[in-house]
Amino acid sequence: MNFQDAANRFEQSGAGTDDFKRLSKDAFELMSEDAENAGLYFVIGVAAHSYVTQYEDQGVSGEFSDQAKAVLVGFNRKINQALAADAAKRLALLGEVASEYQLRVHEF
């Protein structure tokens, strides 16, 4: 499996906590398989895991989970772009995702 496969599976899945859990697991597994890009996978794994830990035992609206999924799909697309880019662009895209998650995503 590679990140593009994991991202595509998440994008095509529902928006339940099990889908976020699978994305988190995939991202963390990829860290050990591709240490050079571990930081890229880590930021996705942390975001998906955070959603799971906050909402796994709670009922959330479909609208809320769809919005959270859309955020992660956007992050995944940037990470896929980063994986195909040179080192400088990869680092810049990682910074964009990390900053957006930390500064603009307050729900998870």
C-alpha positions as CSV (number, residue, x, y, z in Angstrom):
1,M,0.0,0.0,0.0
2,N,1.1,3.6,-0.6
3,F,-0.3,6.9,0.6
4,Q,-2.3,7.5,-2.6
5,D,-4.1,4.2,-2.1
6,A,-4.9,5.0,1.5
7,A,-6.0,8.5,0.6
8,N,-8.2,7.2,-2.3
9,R,-9.8,4.6,0.0
10,F,-10.6,7.2,2.6
11,E,-12.0,9.6,0.0
12,Q,-14.3,6.8,-1.4
13,S,-15.4,5.6,2.0
14,G,-18.1,6.9,4.3
15,A,-17.4,9.5,6.9
16,G,-17.6,7.3,10.0
17,T,-15.1,7.0,12.8
18,D,-14.0,3.6,11.4
19,D,-13.0,5.3,8.2
20,F,-10.9,7.9,10.1
21,K,-9.4,5.1,12.2
22,R,-8.3,3.2,9.1
23,L,-6.7,6.3,7.6
24,S,-4.8,7.0,10.8
25,K,-3.6,3.3,10.9
26,D,-2.6,3.5,7.3
27,A,-0.7,6.7,7.8
28,F,1.2,5.5,10.9
29,E,2.1,2.2,9.1
30,L,3.5,4.1,6.2
31,M,5.8,6.0,8.6
32,S,7.7,2.8,9.3
33,E,7.7,1.8,5.6
34,D,8.9,5.1,4.2
35,A,10.9,6.9,6.9
36,E,12.0,9.6,4.5
37,N,8.4,10.9,4.2
38,A,7.3,10.0,7.8
39,G,6.5,13.7,8.6
40,L,4.0,13.8,5.8
41,Y,2.2,10.7,7.0
42,F,2.4,11.7,10.6
43,V,0.4,14.9,10.2
44,I,-2.4,12.9,8.5
45,G,-2.3,10.2,11.1
46,V,-2.5,12.7,14.0
47,A,-5.4,14.5,12.5
48,A,-7.4,11.4,11.7
49,H,-6.5,9.9,15.1
50,S,-7.7,13.1,16.9
51,Y,-11.0,12.9,15.2
52,V,-11.4,9.3,16.3
53,T,-10.5,10.0,19.9
54,Q,-12.8,12.9,20.1
55,Y,-15.9,11.5,18.4
56,E,-15.7,7.6,18.4
57,D,-18.2,7.3,21.3
58,Q,-20.4,10.3,20.3
59,G,-23.1,10.7,17.9
60,V,-22.2,13.4,15.3
61,S,-24.3,14.7,12.5
62,G,-23.7,13.6,9.0
63,E,-22.9,17.2,8.0
64,F,-20.2,17.5,10.7
65,S,-18.5,14.2,9.8
66,D,-18.7,15.1,6.1
67,Q,-17.0,18.5,6.8
68,A,-14.3,16.8,8.8
69,K,-13.8,14.3,6.0
70,A,-13.6,17.1,3.5
71,V,-10.8,18.7,5.5
72,L,-8.8,15.5,5.6
73,V,-9.4,14.8,1.9
74,G,-7.9,18.3,1.2
75,F,-4.9,17.5,3.4
76,N,-4.5,14.2,1.7
77,R,-4.4,15.9,-1.7
78,K,-1.7,18.2,-0.6
79,I,0.3,15.3,0.9
80,N,0.0,13.5,-2.4
81,Q,1.3,16.6,-4.2
82,A,4.2,16.8,-1.8
83,L,5.1,13.1,-2.4
84,A,5.5,13.9,-6.1
85,A,7.5,17.1,-5.5
86,D,11.1,18.0,-4.8
87,A,12.3,18.3,-1.2
88,A,11.7,22.1,-1.0
89,K,8.2,21.9,-2.3
90,R,7.5,18.8,-0.1
91,L,8.5,20.7,3.0
92,A,6.4,23.7,2.0
93,L,3.3,21.6,1.5
94,L,3.9,19.8,4.8
95,G,4.1,23.2,6.5
96,E,0.8,24.3,4.8
97,V,-1.0,21.2,6.1
98,A,0.4,21.4,9.6
99,S,-0.3,25.1,9.9
100,E,-3.8,24.8,8.6
101,Y,-4.6,21.9,10.9
102,Q,-3.1,23.7,14.0
103,L,-4.4,27.2,13.3
104,R,-7.7,26.7,11.5
105,V,-9.2,23.3,12.3
106,H,-10.7,23.5,15.8
107,E,-13.2,20.6,15.6
108,F,-10.7,17.8,15.9
